[in-house]
């Protein structure tokens, strides 16, 4: 199928498909005349992209997931279905609360304060956390493997560097994460992580989020000072935004 046919089929713009091609997310074959031709595999990939987008994943996150050698389309579809069912349930509860609120305004029913906010649970979708664990832990595994392959002296040097950076960040944790000094320290942390492999800015942001989502990380990081994990998460997000 040509790009215009795909755009009409799916209901997205031709420019969107061009953008996916430009960033390497969905790259169809190109004819000698320069026309993009989409195969069945391309359409399957596009379906995955749009499902993940609907569930709140950024294009960078989607690209990382699809490029993961361990990615399994059937597994992804099953997880996406669970995520969408959870999302639908959340929306249904909120619609019910809106309907009841309208009836209260008309004097038809009374509502308790608890009922006014029924269904308004803005915690993370548990299946979204499952998805991020499924496709987001690769860097952690790679890091652990690389450290195990280092000599005792190399491991000692890394440990000292790690300790120095965390101590510096702990002294800054009561300030704003977007201040120059905080961003300089976070840049040092980003550069330090290159000892373990390449981190995209999006992966760096995700790592910071893991510092607060995973209580094991929070506990270890906060040994340097209470609140350090949250501060690093915020500072890493600022850093990633500025670099992206």
N, C-alpha and C positions, 0 to 999 in steps of 0.2 A: 504494500500500500504506500502511496505517496503521502507526504507530510500533511497536505490539506485534507486528504481522506481520513487520516488518523485523527487530526484535530476535530473534524466534524463528527467522527464516530464517538470520540471520548468526551467532547464538549469542552476542550481547552483550546487555547490560542496556538496558532502556528509559531508565534514568537516564543511561547513557553517550550515547545518542542525544540526549537532552535537553541534555546538557552541550555536545555538538558544536554544537547549535543556538544555545545561549546565547553561545558564544564566536565565532559566525559562521563556523565551519568547515564545517558542513553544515546549510543552512537550507532546509527543505522548504516547500511551500505550506501555508498554514493555512486551514481552512474557517471559515465564519462561526460555527460551533459551537466553534471552537478546536481542532479535531483537526489534527494534522500529517499531511500526505499526501505520500508519497515517490514521485517519478517514476523512470523508467528512468535519467535523467541523474543523479539523486540517488544511485541505487544504484551507478552507475559511479564516482561521486566517493567513496562510502563504501568501495568496493573499494580505490581508490587509498590512502585514508587508512589502512586496515588493513594493506595491504602495506607502506607506509612505516613504520608503527608496529612491525610485526614485524621490520623491519630496523634498529630502534633510533632512528628519528627522533622528535624531540619533536613535540607537537601544534603548537607555534609554528612549527617548521621546516616541517612539512607544510603548514600554512596559507600560509606564505610561498611555497612551491613551487607550490601549486595556484593561487595568485593571480597568479603570474608570467605576464604576457601571452605569453611565449615557451613556456609549458608545452605539451608535446605528449604526449598520453596513450599513444600507441603507443611513442614513444621511452622514456617512463617505464616501461612494462611490460617492454620489452626489457632495460632496465637493471636493473629489479627482478629479473628472471629470472636474470641473470648474478650478481647479489648473492646470491640465494638458493642458486644452485648452489654458489657459493664457500662459503657458510655450511654447506650440507649436507656438502661435502667435508671441511670442518674438523671437524664433528661426527663424521663417519664415522671419521676418523683417531683422534680421541680415544676413541671406542668401542673401536676395535681395540686401543689401548694399555691400556684398562681390562681387556679380555678377557685380554690377555697377562699383565697384572699378577696377575689372579686365578689364572691357570695357574701363575705363578711361586710364589704363596703356597701352592699345592697341591703344589709340588715337581715340576711337570711340565716346566717350562722354566727357562732362565736368561735374565736381562735385563741388558744393559749400562746404565750410567747414562743414556746418550743415548736408549736405547729407552724408558726410564721416562717420558721427557718428549716422546716423539714425537707430533706433532700439536698440541702445546700452543704454538702460535704466536699470540700475542695482539696482533699488529700489526693496524693498521686493514685492513679489507677493501678491496682496491684499487678495487673497484667502488663502494664507499661514498665513497671520495675522489673518484672520477669524478663521482658524483652531486652531491656538495657543490660541486665546481668548476662543474658544469653549471648549478646553480641558486643558487650562492652568490657569484658574481663580479659580480653586477649592481651592487652598491654601488660596487665599485672602478671599474667603467666609468663610472658616473654621476659619481663624484668627479673622475676625470680630465677628463671633458667640462666640468664646471663650472669647474675650475681654468683650463682653456684659454680659457674665456670671460671671465676676469678681467683687469683692467688690470694693468700692471706694478707699480703701487703697491700694489694689493690683494694681488697675489701675494707681494710683498716683506713686507707686514705679516703674511700668513699664515705665511710661511717663518720669520719671527722668532718668532711665537707658537709654532709647531711646535718650533723649536729650544729655546725657553725651557722648555716643558713636558717635553721629552725629557731635557734637562739636569737638571731637578728630579727626574724619575723615576730617572735614572741614579744619583743620590746616595742613593736609597732602596732600590736593588735588592738590597742585602745583608740587608735586614730582611724581616719577614714581610709578605706582600701584603695581609693583612687588617687591618693596623694603621691607626689613624685617619689618620695623615699620608699613608700610601700611598693610602688610599681617597679622600682629599681631592684628591690629585694625579690619580688616575684619573678622578675626577668632572670635574676641569678638562679632561682629555683628551676625555671624553664630550661635554662642552659645546662644546669646540673643534670636534669633528667635525660639529656642527650647521651649520658654515659650508658644508658640502658636501651637506647633506640630512638627512632624518630617519633616525635609527637606532633600531630597537627594541632593547630590552635583549638579546634573543636574538641579533640581528644583531651587536651590540657584542661579545658573547661569541664569536660565530663569527669576527669579525675578529681578536680576540686569539688564537684558536686558529690562524688563518692565519699569525700572526707566527712560530709555531714549526714549522708544517707546511711552509710555503714557505720554503726556505732563502734565497731572494732577499730576503724581508722580514727574516729573522733577521740576515743579513749587514749590511743597511743600518741596522737598529735597534741592533745590537750595536756599531756604530761609536761610540755614545755611552758604551758600557761593556759589557764581556763579561757575558752573562747577562741583559741588559735585556729581550730579547724574551720569555724564559721568565717573568721577573718580571711583565711587563706582561700576558702571557697569564693568569697566575694571578690577578693583581689585578683584571683585567677580568671574570673568571669570578666572583670574590667579589662584585664590584659588581653584576653582572647578577643573581646569586642573591638579593642583598639587596633589589634593586629590583623583582624579578618578583613 
